[in-house]
Every structure is written in structure tokens, then in C-alpha cells.
Amino acid sequence: MMIKALGKKPLINALSLGLALAVTSAHAADFPDDDIKFISPAAPGGGSDYLIRSLQPSLEKQFGVNIIPQYLSGCGGACSH
């Protein structure tokens, strides 16, 4: 029989992996459940603003929530929120 040839450990590992993937995918189905803040480390009106505004409609359609641009100019790319 195949189980005897491989032993029980590979079977247990495969079942554990399957269970972990099932639990993870069920949990991830609820994300995102609130608006998403898209943080830019630059002031509005520049290249990053153009990029955010051009991505916003497709991201809102894909995730099903509002994308809210936030501009934190002066943080030099080290923004913390």
C-alpha cells in the first residue's frame, strides 16, 4: 500500500498544509472591509499624485472599497501612520 511505503509523516504534512491553506483563504475573503488609505510622501500635484489618481478607479473596482489618497509631504519617504 502507498501509505506504508511513504510513511505517515508526508500524509500528515500534506493534510496540515491543506488545512492551513483552507483557513487562510477563508480568512482573507473578508479583506478589505473598510476604506484603504493610499499614502503618498509628497505633496499633491506631482507625479505621485498623478499615479495615485490614475490607479484609484481600478483599485476601487478590484477591492470594492474606496481608495482615499493621503499626502504626507515633508516626510522624505519615511512616513509613519
C-alpha positions in Angstrom: 0.0 0.0 0.0 1.2 3.5 -0.8 0.8 4.9 2.7 3.1 2.3 4.2 5.7 2.9 1.6 5.8 6.7 2.3 5.1 6.6 6.0 2.6 8.7 7.8 4.7 11.9 8.1 4.2 13.1 4.4 0.5 12.4 4.7 0.2 14.4 7.9 2.2 17.2 6.4 0.0 17.3 3.3 -3.2 17.4 5.3 -1.8 20.1 7.6 -0.9 22.2 4.6 -4.3 21.8 3.1 -6.0 22.8 6.3 -3.7 25.8 6.7 -4.5 27.0 3.1 -8.2 26.5 3.6 -8.2 28.5 6.8 -6.1 31.3 5.3 -8.2 31.7 2.2 -11.4 31.8 4.2 -9.9 34.5 6.5 -8.6 36.5 3.6 -12.0 36.7 1.9 -13.1 39.4 4.3 -10.3 41.8 3.4 -10.6 44.7 2.9 -13.7 45.5 4.8 -13.0 49.3 5.2 -11.6 52.1 3.1 -8.0 51.9 2.0 -5.6 54.9 2.7 -3.1 55.3 -0.1 -0.3 57.3 1.5 2.0 59.4 -0.7 5.1 61.0 0.8 4.8 64.0 -1.5 2.5 67.0 -1.9 -0.5 66.7 -4.2 0.0 67.9 -7.8 3.2 66.0 -8.7 4.0 62.7 -10.3 2.9 60.6 -7.4 -0.4 62.4 -7.2 -1.0 61.6 -10.9 -0.1 57.9 -10.3 -2.4 57.6 -7.3 -5.3 59.3 -9.1 -4.8 57.1 -12.2 -4.8 53.9 -10.2 -7.7 54.8 -7.9 -10.6 53.8 -10.1 -9.2 50.4 -11.0 -8.2 49.7 -7.3 -11.7 50.7 -6.1 -13.3 48.4 -8.6 -10.9 45.5 -7.8 -11.2 45.7 -4.0 -14.8 47.0 -3.8 -13.9 49.8 -1.3 -13.0 53.5 -1.5 -9.3 54.4 -2.0 -8.5 57.6 -0.1 -5.3 59.4 -1.1 -3.4 60.9 1.8 -0.5 63.2 1.2 2.2 63.5 3.9 4.7 65.9 2.4 7.9 66.5 4.1 8.4 63.0 5.5 11.1 62.2 2.9 9.7 58.7 2.2 9.8 57.7 5.9 6.1 58.2 6.6 4.6 56.5 9.6 0.8 56.4 10.1 
